[in-house]
Amino acid sequence: MKIKIKSIDYQRNGVTGAGFHVVHFTDGQEPWDEMIGIVFEEPKYIAVISPWAGTEWIKYHWRGDYYEDALREVVGSWERPADYDPIPRA
């Protein structure tokens, strides 16, 4: 499967929270096209939702396993910028 990455980042909630990557991507197959992939470190822990869904995300989601291989490949090859700071500073 070919996906086009628009942006990617990493988030970790607190010191003991499970870290995850957020991938904004398109696959060129759907009319709405843009999707957000939430990729946790553990296999099979992936969510794919629409960035436009708001609170109605249940209507605008896709099977994570369909995109898992492509998303994990992208996450695995992603290199954080040298000045990357996972904690936003004001």
C-alpha positions, 0 to 999 in steps of 0.5 A: 500500500502506498501512502503519502505522509503530510506530517509525523510526530511523537507524543508521550503522556507523562513519564509512564504513559504509552508513547505513540506516533501521530501520522497525518497521511493520505492514501489517494483512495478515499474521497475525503482522503486525509487521515490520522494514524495513531501508532503505538509501539505494540503491534496491532495497536493502531487507530486511523481516524479522520482529522475532520471528524470531531466528536463524530469520529465513530463515523469516520474511522478505518481499520487500523490493521489495513494501514498497519504495515505502511504506517509502521514502515514510515514510523520506523524510518522517521528520524526526529529533527536534531532540535526535536523537543517532545515537550512543547515550551511556551 
